[in-house]
Amino acid sequence: MVLVRELAQRVLQHGDTLMTIAQQLEQKGIEKGIQLGRQEGKLEVAHSLLKMGMLRESAQEATGLSEDDLAQIHH
């Protein structure tokens, strides 16, 4: 019983730290999601440009995608 009270007290003392860590992890997850969304958007734009007949090099320059990224696109 003493152990449980001691653990509960420590959790209360370090609750702010634990929450800060959780918030940081959540923020990193949000940033990663935004980054993935932007990448998907660029791939969609490049796909449209290629379907319209734009050269791969021009689509790459317009979107900032790498050649490996463009290789994912099948038009």
C-alpha positions in Angstrom: 0.0 0.0 0.0 2.9 2.4 0.8 4.4 1.6 -2.6 1.2 2.5 -4.4 0.9 5.9 -2.5 4.6 6.6 -3.2 4.1 5.9 -6.9 0.9 8.0 -7.0 2.8 10.9 -5.4 5.6 10.6 -7.9 3.2 10.6 -10.8 1.7 13.8 -9.4 5.1 15.4 -9.0 6.1 14.5 -12.6 2.8 14.8 -14.3 3.7 18.1 -16.0 6.9 16.5 -17.4 4.9 13.4 -18.6 2.4 15.7 -20.3 5.1 17.8 -21.9 6.6 14.6 -23.4 3.2 13.5 -24.6 2.6 16.9 -26.2 6.0 16.8 -27.9 5.2 13.4 -29.3 1.8 14.6 -30.5 3.4 17.6 -32.2 6.0 15.5 -34.0 3.1 13.3 -35.2 1.2 16.3 -36.5 4.3 17.6 -38.2 5.0 14.2 -39.8 1.4 14.1 -41.1 1.7 17.6 -42.6 4.9 16.6 -44.3 3.3 13.4 -45.7 0.3 15.4 -46.9 2.5 17.9 -48.7 4.5 15.1 -50.4 1.2 13.5 -51.5 0.1 16.8 -52.9 3.3 17.2 -54.9 2.9 13.7 -56.3 -0.7 14.5 -57.4 0.4 17.7 -59.1 3.3 16.0 -60.8 1.0 13.2 -62.0 -1.4 15.8 -63.5 1.5 17.6 -65.2 2.8 14.4 -66.7 -0.7 13.4 -67.9 -0.9 16.8 -69.6 2.3 16.0 -71.5 4.9 17.9 -69.5 8.4 16.5 -69.6 9.5 14.6 -66.5 12.3 17.0 -66.0 10.0 20.0 -66.1 7.5 18.3 -63.7 10.4 17.5 -61.4 11.6 21.1 -61.4 8.0 22.5 -61.0 7.3 20.3 -57.9 10.7 19.9 -56.4 10.3 16.2 -56.3 13.3 13.9 -56.8 13.6 11.4 -59.7 12.9 8.6 -57.3 9.7 10.4 -56.2 8.6 10.7 -59.9 9.4 7.1 -60.4 6.4 6.3 -58.1 4.1 7.9 -60.6 2.5 5.8 -63.3 0.6 7.9 -65.8 
